[in-house]
Amino acid sequence: MIRRLSTADPGFAGALDALLHLDQGTDEAIERTVAEILARVRAEGDAAVLDYTRRFDKLEVASMAELELPRARLAQALEGLPVAQRAALETAARRVTAYHERQKQESWSFTEADGTRLGQKITPLDRVGLYVPGGKAAYPSSVLMNALPAKVAGVGELVMVVPTPRGEKNELVLAAACLAGVDRVFTVGGAQAVAALAYGTRSIPQVDKIVGPGNAYVAAAKRRVFGTVGIDMVAGPSEVLVIADASANPDWVAIDLFAQAEHDELAQSILLCPDAAFIDRVAASIERLLPTMPRREVIAASLEGRGALIQVKDLDEACAIANRIAPEHLELALADPAPLVERIRHAGAIFIGHYASESLGDYCAGPNHVLPTSGSARFSSPLGVYDFQKRSSLIEVSAAGARDLGPVAATLAHGEGLTAHANAAEFRLV
């Protein structure tokens, strides 16, 4: 079911490339539909949003006011949760908040000997839009992971959009929104929700940045509105790479591979291990445990299509391959993982040791679960407080500083043929 590879095989490099390749070319039909939706919402505002909500979510309402949930409704959802669910949600929220508070950046400046002051001013975004999947695919954990860093950053207003097909609301999602301090919630989804957040309507305020996961239509809409607003990322399928040695529990490794594979058929689960006998044990665990999984068909399709058990020469080679893959999630299921941590350059999140399952990171460990996918960990980072703060440079020049810097700027400006630039510096040489 799941392919077996070895780095000793002559064609391994090509096999690895083929395994990692995922055609994410644009679907022209989706792009055309999204372009039409964006244009209509931009031109017609609330009327277009209402029409698309009726068409796509089968939700008949007379006005946008019926699509906004009051704060009291969110509080009702929180109060109505079973005790265990509420406790879990509160624990997760507390841990996520505590972690992200350590990411806050502060403004700074320094003054040079001539009195010139230089620095950086940190400012939170004014308003952020949070897209949350609704209906059957409802993820309260995503509410916490997107909303809480924004609140820690000091974002002035957080506007959440969540589809409620046929009026179906997820109480956990609403409770998470209440707990995370979301300011406004609209039961709108799809590309029309992204458009409303990006352009603003009479009822839905324009935001500065849109974060949160969604389907192919949402992803296409986010790509198209980037530049009008900021976006967090356009995420690909979920990924886990496990580096294990014989000290690991094969059942634990197998279930961690399943945990990613159950997301969808395109999710990717890969094991790197130097011990062939241990790989055999993991393969046996996969065969034994798979029939017990409620989502076994999805898991099986994912493992068959994009999964692999790969025998490596040693852990040095495993590190090299891990940096080549740059996975979203990297697990180091090793007797002594510490030396490898320092050698990993590219990974969204690194789970260290046998007890650090990726699922703990998804829900409650504290670090953000919104992570770079599809190799983008080579150049991007997990979502964090820094995504909701922006930086402005501070330049305060004294008279003495102008005398020092003016000739330098003028010389370079003349060299570029920009006389007015040069004159602006020279006029201040008094």
N, C-alpha and C positions, 0 to 999 in steps of 0.2 A: 504493500500500500504506500508506504513512504520510501522514497529512494534512498539508497545507500551509496555514498561516494567516498573516495579516498584521495588525499592530495598526492599519493604516489601514482595514481592513474595517469597515463599519458595525456589524456584529454581533459584533465581536471579543470584547468583554467577556463576553457570554453564551456564546460558543464556548469561551472559556478556563474559565469556571465549569463548563461541562459536561465539559470535558476533565479537570478536577481532581476532579470529584465521583466518589466511589466509595461505593456503598451498602455500609456495613459493619454493617448491621442484624444483630441476633442471629438465628441459626438456632435455632428453637425445639426441633427434634429434638436438636441438639447440646447445647443448654442442659439439656434434660431428662436426657439421658444423663449429662452431666457432674455434674449435681446428685445423681443416683443414685450415681454412683461415689464422689463425695466423702463422701456420707453413709455409705456402706457401709464405706469405708476408715476413716473416723473411728470407727465403731462396732466393726468387726471386726479392724482392724489388718492384721497379716501375712497372715491367712487370706484376706482380700479381695484383697490385692495379688497373692498367689499365684494366686488364681482368675482375676483379670483378665489376668495374664501368660499363663496357659494359653490363655485365650479369644482374646486379641487378638494376642499374639506367638507363639502356637503353640509355647510353650516349656514342656515338661513337667519340673517339678522337684518334689522332695519337701519342700524346706525353703528358707527365705530364705537360709540359709548358702550354698546353691548359686548364689545370685544376686549374691553379693558377690565381687568380684575382688580377690584379695590384691595387695599392693604388688609382690610378685615377678612377678605376671603383667603388670603395667604396665611394669616394668623389662624384661621379656622382649620386649614389643612394641617398646620403644625400641631395645633392642640388636639386634633383628632387622630394623630398617629398612635399606633400601638407603642407601649412603653419601650420595648426593645429597639424598634426602628428609630424612635426619637432619640434615645440615648446614643445609638450608633451614629446618627446624623450629627448630633451635637459634638460627640468625640472627634469625628472626622473634621468638622468645621473648626474646632479649637486647635487641632494639630496643624491643619493647613494654614490657618491664620498665624500661628506661632512661627512656623517655618518662614512664611513670606515676610513677616515683619523684619527678619534679618536681611532682607534684600533691599530695604528702603535706601535710596540714595539721598544725599544731602548736598545742598549748595555749598560751594567753596570759592575762595578767592585768595590771591596773594598780592602784595604790593612790592614793586621793585624799588631800587634805591632812589630813582628819580621821581618817585611818587606815582608812577603808572600802576594802575590796578587791573589785574586780569583775573577772570574766574569763570565759573559755570553756575547757572541758575537752574535748579530742578523745579519743574512745574507739572502737576498732575493734569491729565486730560480733563476737559470740562464734562464731556458726556460720552459714554460707551454703550454700544448695543451688544447684547448677548443673545446669540441664537441658540436655542435649545431644541433638540428633536422632541417630538411629541407622539401621542398615540401609543402604539406598541413599542416603539424604540424610544423609551423615555429613560433618561440618565440623570438622576439627581446629583450624582458625583460630578458630572460636568458643570452643573450649576455652581457647586462649591468651588471647583477648580478655576473657573473663569471669573466668578463674581468676587470672591474673597481677595485675590491679589489686587483687583481694581479698587476695592474698598480700602485695602491697606495703603495703596498708592495715593489715596486721597481724591479719587475721581468724584466729581461733583454729583453726577446723576447716572445711574445704571438702569437702562431700559431693556427689558427682556421680551423677546418674542418667542412664542411656543405654539405650534399648531395643535389644535384639538379636534381631530377628525370626528365629525358628527357629534361634536360637543364632548368627546371623551377626554376628561382631564385626569392627569396623574397626580395623586395627592402628595406623593413623595417629592415630585418636582416642585410643586407649589410650596411645600413645607421648606424645602431647601432654599427656595427664593426668599422666603420670609426670614429664615435663619441667616442668610448671607447678606441681608440688607438691600435687596433689589428694590429700587424705588418705584418702577412702573412695570406692569406686565400686560402684554397684549396677546390674545389668543389668535395669532396670525403666524403663518409659516410659509415655507417655500421661497422662491425667488422674489415674490411680491413683498415678503417681510424684509428681505435684504434691501430691496429697492426703497421701501418706506424709510428704513433706518438711514440709508445712504443719502437720500434726497430730501427727506422730510415730507410730511403731509400736514394737513390742518390738525390731525389728531395725534400723529406719531412724530415726535421731535427728531430732527436730524442729529445724528451722532458724529463723533470724530473718528471712531474706530469700531469695527465689528469683529467680535471674536465668537468662537464656538463652532462645533461640528455640524454637519448637515449632509443631505444626500447630494447626488450629482448636480441637481438643479441649483441647490444652495451654493455648492462649490463653484459652479460656473458663474453664478451671480456675484459672488465675492471677488472672483478674478476680474470681472468686468467693472465693478465699482471701485476697485483699488485705484487710488489717485484722487478720487473724490473724497473718499475716506480711507483710513488705514485698515488693514486686516491683520489678523494674527498669522495665519498661514493657510494654505490649501493642502490639507492632509491627505495622504494616500492610505492604503490598507495598513492595518496594525501589524507589527513585527516583533518577534522575540528571537534573540540569539543566546543560546546557553553554551557556556564553556564549562565542561565538567571533567572531573577525573574519577577514579574508581572509588573515592571516598563518598561520592554522592549516592543518594537513594534513587534507584531507577524509577520507582513509582512517582516520586516527587518531580523528577525531570519530565516524565511523560505527561503528568497532569499540567505542568507549566507550559509545555508545548501545546496541549489542548486549550489552555486558557486563552491563548492568542488565536488559535485556529477556529474557535467557536464564534469569533466575531463575524466572519464571513468567509466565503470560499476563496477570496483573494488574499486573506491574511497569510503571513509567512512565519513559520516556526522552523528553526534550524538548530541542530546540536553539533558542536565541535568537541571532539574527545580524542586523546591519543591512545586510548585503551579499547581494542576491538572487542574484548570480552564484555566490557561494560556497555558498549553500544548494543551488543546482542541482548543484554538484559533490559535495556531501554526499549528495544524493539518488541521484546516479549511483553513488557508492561503495557506498551501501546495496544497490542493485540488483545490483552486481557481486560484492560480498563475501558477501551473504546465502547464496547456494547453497553456499558453502564451509563453513558453520557446521554442526557436528554437531547442534545444537539449533535448526536453522533454523525448524522449525514453531512452536516456542514463541516464538522471537524475532519471527517474522512476526505471530503472533497478538497479542503484546504491543504491537508498533509500530502495528499496524492499530487496535487497540482503544483504546490509551491514549498513543500516541506523537504527536509533532508537531514539524514544522520551522516555526518562527515568525520571520517577518521583522519586526524592530523598527525604529523610526525612528533610534535611536542607542543608544549604550551607557548613557546616562542612563535611557532607557526600559527597557532590559534590566535594569538594577539595580532599578528600581521593580517590575517584574514578578517578578524573583527574590525580592524581599522579600515580595511577595504570595503566591508559591508556598511559600516557606520549605522548600526541598527538603532531603531527607536528604543527598544529595551534590551539591555545586556545583563544576563545573569552569570555570575562567577560562582558556580557550584563546585568549589574547590576546597581541599584541606587547608591550603594556605593562599587565600586570594589576594592578600595585601600587595605582593610584588606586582601583580598584574594590573592593579588599579592604576598605578603610576604610568604604565605603558599603554593604556588605552587612551587614544587621542580623540576618537570619534564615536560618541554614543549619546543618545538622548538622556537616558538614565541608566546608572550602573547599580545593580543589585548584588551586594557583596555577601558571600557565604551561603550556607545551606538553608538558612531560615528566612532569607530575604526573598520571598516570592514576589513576582511581579504584581500579583493581585493586591498585595498590601499597598504598593505604590499607587495603584489605580484608585484606591478608596480612602486610605486613612493614614499612611505613613507620615505625610506632610508635604513632601515635594510635589510639584505640579504634575499631573498626568497628561497634560497637553504637550506632546513631544514631537520633534522633527522626525519625519518618515522618509522613505524612499532615498536613503543616502544623504538627505539634507542635513544630518547631524555633522557633516563635514564643515558646514558653514553657519549653522543656526543652532538655537538653544531652546530649552523648554520655556513655555510661557511663564512669566513672572511679573513681579511688581514693576520691573524696568520697562515692560511693554505698555504700561499705563502712565508712565512719566516721560516727559520730554526734556531735553537739555537746550538751554540758550547760553551762548557765549557772552561774557561780560568784558567789555573793553573800555576802560576809563583812562585817558591819556593826559598826563600833566604837560605843562608848557615845556619843561625840560625833556620829557619823553618825546614830544613832537619834534624837538630839535634833533634828538638822537635818531628817531625812526624815520623822519621825513625824507632825508637824503636817500636812505635805503629804498623806501617805497618809490620815490621819484625816479631813481635810477632804473629800477625794474619796470616801472610803468612806461618810461620812455623807450626802454628796450622792446616793449610789446606794442609800441606805437599808440599808446593811450594817453594823449597829452593832458586831457582834463583830469585823469587820475593823478598824473604827476603834479599838475598845478594845485590840486586839492591838498596835496602834501606840502608843496613848496610855499603856498600862501601862508601857511602856519609857521614858517620858519622866521619867527620874530624874536 
